Amino acid sequence: MNDFGAVDELSAAERVWRDPASMPAPAWLRRLDGDRNERHELTDMAATDAWLRECYAAPEPLWVRMNMIGTLNGRVIGPDGTSDSLSNRADRRILRTIRDLSDAVVVGAQTVRQERHATTRPTKLCVVTMSGDLSGHRIHEDDAANLVYVCGPESARERACATMPGANFIALECDDNQVSLRELVTALNARGMRQLVVEGGGNLISQFLDAGLLDEVCLTQAPLFGPQDAPSLPASSLGTEFSRELLIEDSLGFVYQRMFAQ
């Protein structure tokens, strides 16, 4: 059992939450910002998906955004030790839309371990690590070879290859015991991954914020309070201001925001 009461192996309850079809299902999404009081019934999947793609399209060919979910008190995981128990089916559709619009999902190694990360197929997955410890994931070796890029110092290569067989390794320079995120973005861009979404964890997103590398913040607010000792939304010392570009609510009280760096 981990610090948040989650067992090491997937329990039946965890498997239910990890299946989007078993999550709470809002009836509709409604845009609240500006004069566009648009309501979209979630039973019309094709129309809603097309609308979401329009809502979340990146305005530039090179774009880096973050996407996270948090509670009313700013916690990012629920009682199961993952973000799954905070989510719902509309949130997962927005997550899928943003991933589909991206060339790569960027996460830290701790997120891979804690969330027991699965493939992000067809979008590529970039894992940032200093140690190379990627244990606990649920990614098949073939998917790792085709879709996963592990980015870290050369010293992490051997352990990364052992804990995620098949994954591609990109050796990067480090600054102050951290992977150079500017070098990371440059390396991914050079490999055709120009639209990036950073999904966690909080420390990695804080590093992106402090480096001034995030063009956009996508944030879902779940209408509940999380555990007091759970991790919080990321912090930043840079003080970048963001302006809201999109505000959506669903029938269950979840709020979805899209904000651009100024």
C-alpha positions, 0 to 999 in steps of 0.5 A, spaced: 500 500 500 502 506 498 502 513 502 495 514 499 492 508 501 492 505 494 495 497 493 501 496 489 497 491 484 490 494 481 484 492 485 477 491 482 475 498 484 482 501 481 480 497 474 473 500 474 476 508 475 481 506 470 475 504 465 472 511 462 466 507 461 465 506 468 466 513 470 461 519 471 457 521 465 455 528 464 449 529 459 452 535 456 458 541 455 456 548 455 461 554 453 460 560 458 465 565 456 464 571 451 457 571 448 457 563 446 453 560 450 453 553 446 451 547 449 453 540 446 449 534 448 454 528 449 450 523 446 452 526 439 459 524 440 461 526 433 459 533 433 461 534 440 468 531 438 469 536 432 467 541 437 472 540 442 477 539 436 475 546 434 476 549 441 482 546 443 486 547 436 493 550 437 494 557 434 501 556 432 505 550 429 510 550 435 506 549 441 507 547 448 501 546 453 500 543 460 493 539 461 491 537 469 485 536 473 485 538 480 480 539 486 477 545 489 482 545 494 488 544 489 489 537 490 491 533 483 489 525 486 484 522 489 483 517 494 486 511 490 492 515 489 491 517 482 487 522 478 482 517 475 478 518 481 477 525 480 475 525 473 469 523 469 467 521 461 467 528 459 474 530 462 477 524 458 474 526 452 477 532 452 484 529 455 483 524 448 482 530 444 488 534 446 492 528 446 490 527 439 491 534 437 498 533 440 505 530 437 507 527 444 505 527 451 510 529 456 510 526 463 515 525 468 518 518 470 514 519 477 508 519 473 509 513 469 510 509 476 505 512 480 499 512 475 502 505 472 502 509 465 499 506 459 500 507 452 498 514 449 497 511 442 497 513 437 500 520 440 507 519 442 509 519 449 516 522 452 518 520 459 523 525 462 527 522 467 534 523 471 534 516 474 531 511 468 527 508 473 520 507 469 518 501 473 510 500 474 508 502 467 503 498 463 506 499 456 508 493 451 515 493 448 512 493 441 509 500 443 515 502 447 519 501 441 514 505 436 511 510 440 516 512 447 522 516 447 525 516 454 529 523 455 535 523 460 542 524 462 546 518 459 547 515 466 540 513 466 540 509 459 541 502 462 536 503 467 531 506 463 532 500 457 531 495 463 525 498 466 522 500 459 524 495 454 524 497 447 523 505 448 527 509 445 532 513 449 535 521 448 541 523 452 540 530 454 544 535 458 542 537 465 542 543 469 542 543 476 540 536 477 534 537 472 534 535 465 534 541 460 527 542 458 529 547 453 534 542 450 528 537 451 523 541 447 528 542 441 530 535 441 523 533 440 521 538 435 527 536 431 524 529 431 517 532 428 514 532 435 512 540 435 505 540 438 507 538 446 502 537 452 505 536 458 501 532 463 505 531 469 507 530 474 507 537 478 514 538 479 515 537 471 510 542 470 513 547 475 520 546 471 516 548 465 513 554 468 519 556 471 523 556 464 517 560 461 516 554 456 508 553 457 504 557 452 498 554 454 494 551 461 489 547 460 485 545 467 479 541 469 477 543 476 473 537 479 467 539 484 470 536 490 475 536 495 481 532 495 485 528 501 489 533 505 496 530 504 495 529 496 500 533 492 497 539 489 497 543 483 504 545 480 507 552 483 512 557 479 516 562 481 516 566 474 510 569 475 507 568 468 500 571 467 495 567 463 489 570 460 483 565 459 481 563 452 476 558 453 471 556 459 466 550 459 462 547 464 459 540 464 452 538 467 456 535 473 459 541 475 466 540 472 469 546 469 474 546 464 479 552 462 484 554 457 489 559 458 494 562 454 501 565 457 501 573 456 
